Amino acid sequence: MSGKANFKYDLTEGPILDKLLFVALPIIGTQLLMMSYNFVDMFLLGRVGSDAVASAGLAGMYVWMSEGFLIVGKMGAEIGVSQSLGRREVDAARKFSLNSILLALLIGIFFGASAAAFSEQLIGFFRVKEANVASDARAYLVIVALAVPAVFVSAAVSGTFTGSGNSRVPFVINASGLAMNVALDMIFIFRLGMGVKGAAIATAISQVAACGILLAALALKKGLPFDHFVFLEKPDRGAIVQILKWSVPLAVVSVLFTFFTMFINRLAAGFGAGVIAVYRVGTHIESLTWLTGEGIATSVAAFVGQNYGAMKWNRIREGVRIALVSWCLWGAVVMALLMVAGRALFTFFLPDPALADMGATYLRILAMCEVFGCLEAISFGSMRGLGRPIPQFVASIGCNALRIPISYALAHLVGVNGIWIGISVTASMRGFFGYIWFRREMKNLN
């Protein structure tokens, strides 16, 4: 029995640009909303003090690390669903979705419990000088760790919708969760005076709520993308093995990237809590490309995956070409914005003039790698859709590993700016080598 799916979201037919935008815009919208929430979160915590921003930033490193483990369920659903629906094998698509959700739940429980149990040792890794910063960071980590299983399951369910070409449902639901998060932030941080702990509680509540709504949508909404979905089925060993083959290399890349970044944070912590706050704020401002880039990469992966399943090679090449041109233009716009308006952006979040000056320098240095980041997003997103994670695995790990010695050496030569230069140089290398490998994969596509 083949089952039925709603092929309103079929990406193998019709105008390529229209199809790419149909999937991409809701995903990018979700990423922009997430970025907007991060800005609001930093703005509110910045009014509590730069130490509060630093505390959330330190704990956020482990939240970021969790995304590496989250990839298992997310990528398993995206690739499995998109390729299966491209072949019109709906039952196979449903199988990949269910087993991705089960894996996400199990891994999420393990990661969340571990982070909560070892919070003191995890935050202690950074050797923060300020005791209050370390204490608040531990509290933040414990609270958000409780919601990690829900976050992992949400990612797998969102991957199912996106892989089917229906990115609008997760957009609406995630947007509602983010709006709830902002509203709860206002209550817990200020009205109840809970500061950093209040921000963590608001985040955890909204993440659990969004997960519940996503699961309900998958089970109850006919044709979005399945006519029916049953959660209580026996795990399929073959599907799980295939999911792990697709996702584990990408998960390792993400975890190691965060691990390397933690060493950079540890290096930055030696310059004081203010530098950590600058790094956190600067990273989120710069996410105008890398966070939205992940959104466009996800949409390209869904497009490539469905057309790969349908064996439409020329359509894949044309779709990727359109995505590359449009997204690199966006990267150039962001680069100009960071170069010209960096200090004004920083002053909005961190009113301290000294920190704003440091932040402006950070953004000018990181602006140089923005276009390379766009090349990276499209290149690796395309290869994810093909089910070929090894190029991203090799290129990313190699370039990310170089970040530590380069940043350490430059920090000792020119101070804190050496850290930012090391980040920009290695990010550019990653985008360049990723694109070269991607071009090779496209030539061999048939």
ChimeraX attribute file (.defattr): number of C-alpha atoms within 10 A of each C-alpha:
attribute: neighborCount
match mode: 1-to-1
recipient: residues
	/A:1	6
	/A:2	9
	/A:3	14
	/A:4	17
	/A:5	23
	/A:6	17
	/A:7	17
	/A:8	12
	/A:9	22
	/A:10	20
	/A:11	28
	/A:12	23
	/A:13	11
	/A:14	9
	/A:15	11
	/A:16	19
	/A:17	12
	/A:18	11
	/A:19	19
	/A:20	21
	/A:21	16
	/A:22	18
	/A:23	26
	/A:24	26
	/A:25	17
	/A:26	22
	/A:27	28
	/A:28	23
	/A:29	18
	/A:30	24
	/A:31	24
	/A:32	18
	/A:33	19
	/A:34	19
	/A:35	20
	/A:36	16
	/A:37	17
	/A:38	17
	/A:39	17
	/A:40	16
	/A:41	21
	/A:42	27
	/A:43	18
	/A:44	22
	/A:45	25
	/A:46	20
	/A:47	15
	/A:48	16
	/A:49	16
	/A:50	23
	/A:51	22
	/A:52	24
	/A:53	29
	/A:54	31
	/A:55	28
	/A:56	27
	/A:57	24
	/A:58	29
	/A:59	25
	/A:60	17
	/A:61	19
	/A:62	21
	/A:63	19
	/A:64	18
	/A:65	20
	/A:66	24
	/A:67	19
	/A:68	21
	/A:69	22
	/A:70	29
	/A:71	26
	/A:72	28
	/A:73	35
	/A:74	30
	/A:75	29
	/A:76	33
	/A:77	33
	/A:78	34
	/A:79	31
	/A:80	33
	/A:81	32
	/A:82	35
	/A:83	29
	/A:84	24
	/A:85	31
	/A:86	28
	/A:87	17
	/A:88	20
	/A:89	19
	/A:90	22
	/A:91	18
	/A:92	19
	/A:93	29
	/A:94	24
	/A:95	22
	/A:96	28
	/A:97	30
	/A:98	28
	/A:99	25
	/A:100	32
	/A:101	26
	/A:102	19
	/A:103	22
	/A:104	29
	/A:105	21
	/A:106	13
	/A:107	21
	/A:108	25
	/A:109	17
	/A:110	13
	/A:111	22
	/A:112	22
	/A:113	17
	/A:114	14
	/A:115	24
	/A:116	19
	/A:117	13
	/A:118	14
	/A:119	20
	/A:120	17
	/A:121	11
	/A:122	19
	/A:123	22
	/A:124	14
	/A:125	13
	/A:126	19
	/A:127	13
	/A:128	23
	/A:129	13
	/A:130	13
	/A:131	10
	/A:132	13
	/A:133	22
	/A:134	23
	/A:135	15
	/A:136	21
	/A:137	29
	/A:138	25
	/A:139	19
	/A:140	26
	/A:141	28
	/A:142	22
	/A:143	22
	/A:144	25
	/A:145	27
	/A:146	21
	/A:147	23
	/A:148	28
	/A:149	23
	/A:150	22
	/A:151	23
	/A:152	32
	/A:153	28
	/A:154	28
	/A:155	25
	/A:156	30
	/A:157	26
	/A:158	29
	/A:159	31
	/A:160	34
	/A:161	27
	/A:162	32
	/A:163	37
	/A:164	34
	/A:165	30
	/A:166	27
	/A:167	27
	/A:168	21
	/A:169	18
	/A:170	25
	/A:171	21
	/A:172	14
	/A:173	20
	/A:174	26
	/A:175	20
	/A:176	16
	/A:177	22
	/A:178	23
	/A:179	16
	/A:180	18
	/A:181	23
	/A:182	20
	/A:183	13
	/A:184	20
	/A:185	26
	/A:186	19
	/A:187	16
	/A:188	19
	/A:189	22
	/A:190	17
	/A:191	12
	/A:192	11
	/A:193	13
	/A:194	15
	/A:195	21
	/A:196	25
	/A:197	23
	/A:198	22
	/A:199	28
	/A:200	26
	/A:201	21
	/A:202	23
	/A:203	23
	/A:204	20
	/A:205	18
	/A:206	21
	/A:207	23
	/A:208	19
	/A:209	17
	/A:210	22
	/A:211	24
	/A:212	14
	/A:213	17
	/A:214	23
	/A:215	17
	/A:216	11
	/A:217	18
	/A:218	23
	/A:219	17
	/A:220	14
	/A:221	13
	/A:222	15
	/A:223	15
	/A:224	24
	/A:225	29
	/A:226	21
	/A:227	15
	/A:228	16
	/A:229	18
	/A:230	10
	/A:231	13
	/A:232	8
	/A:233	10
	/A:234	8
	/A:235	15
	/A:236	12
	/A:237	10
	/A:238	11
	/A:239	20
	/A:240	20
	/A:241	10
	/A:242	14
	/A:243	26
	/A:244	18
	/A:245	16
	/A:246	24
	/A:247	26
	/A:248	20
	/A:249	20
	/A:250	26
	/A:251	24
	/A:252	18
	/A:253	23
	/A:254	23
	/A:255	20
	/A:256	18
	/A:257	20
	/A:258	21
	/A:259	18
	/A:260	18
	/A:261	20
	/A:262	19
	/A:263	17
	/A:264	23
	/A:265	21
	/A:266	17
	/A:267	21
	/A:268	25
	/A:269	21
	/A:270	15
	/A:271	14
	/A:272	14
	/A:273	21
	/A:274	20
	/A:275	21
	/A:276	26
	/A:277	29
	/A:278	25
	/A:279	22
	/A:280	21
	/A:281	25
	/A:282	22
	/A:283	17
	/A:284	17
	/A:285	21
	/A:286	20
	/A:287	18
	/A:288	19
	/A:289	25
	/A:290	21
	/A:291	21
	/A:292	24
	/A:293	25
	/A:294	22
	/A:295	24
	/A:296	28
	/A:297	28
	/A:298	30
	/A:299	32
	/A:300	29
	/A:301	29
	/A:302	36
	/A:303	34
	/A:304	33
	/A:305	33
	/A:306	31
	/A:307	27
	/A:308	24
	/A:309	21
	/A:310	17
	/A:311	18
	/A:312	16
	/A:313	15
	/A:314	12
	/A:315	18
	/A:316	24
	/A:317	15
	/A:318	13
	/A:319	20
	/A:320	22
	/A:321	12
	/A:322	13
	/A:323	24
	/A:324	18
	/A:325	13
	/A:326	11
	/A:327	21
	/A:328	20
	/A:329	13
	/A:330	16
	/A:331	24
	/A:332	18
	/A:333	14
	/A:334	19
	/A:335	23
	/A:336	15
	/A:337	15
	/A:338	25
	/A:339	18
	/A:340	13
	/A:341	13
	/A:342	23
	/A:343	21
	/A:344	15
	/A:345	18
	/A:346	23
	/A:347	17
	/A:348	14
	/A:349	25
	/A:350	24
	/A:351	16
	/A:352	13
	/A:353	12
	/A:354	11
	/A:355	20
	/A:356	21
	/A:357	16
	/A:358	19
	/A:359	27
	/A:360	23
	/A:361	19
	/A:362	27
	/A:363	27
	/A:364	20
	/A:365	21
	/A:366	24
	/A:367	21
	/A:368	21
	/A:369	23
	/A:370	28
	/A:371	23
	/A:372	22
	/A:373	26
	/A:374	29
	/A:375	27
	/A:376	30
	/A:377	29
	/A:378	30
	/A:379	30
	/A:380	29
	/A:381	29
	/A:382	30
	/A:383	24
	/A:384	27
	/A:385	31
	/A:386	24
	/A:387	23
	/A:388	18
	/A:389	22
	/A:390	17
	/A:391	21
	/A:392	25
	/A:393	19
	/A:394	16
	/A:395	20
	/A:396	26
	/A:397	18
	/A:398	15
	/A:399	19
	/A:400	21
	/A:401	16
	/A:402	16
	/A:403	23
	/A:404	20
	/A:405	12
	/A:406	17
	/A:407	26
	/A:408	19
	/A:409	14
	/A:410	17
	/A:411	19
	/A:412	12
	/A:413	11
	/A:414	11
	/A:415	15
	/A:416	20
	/A:417	18
	/A:418	20
	/A:419	24
	/A:420	22
	/A:421	21
	/A:422	23
	/A:423	22
	/A:424	23
	/A:425	19
	/A:426	22
	/A:427	22
	/A:428	21
	/A:429	21
	/A:430	23
	/A:431	25
	/A:432	20
	/A:433	20
	/A:434	26
	/A:435	23
	/A:436	13
	/A:437	16
	/A:438	21
	/A:439	11
	/A:440	10
	/A:441	16
	/A:442	16
	/A:443	9
	/A:444	7
	/A:445	13
	/A:446	9
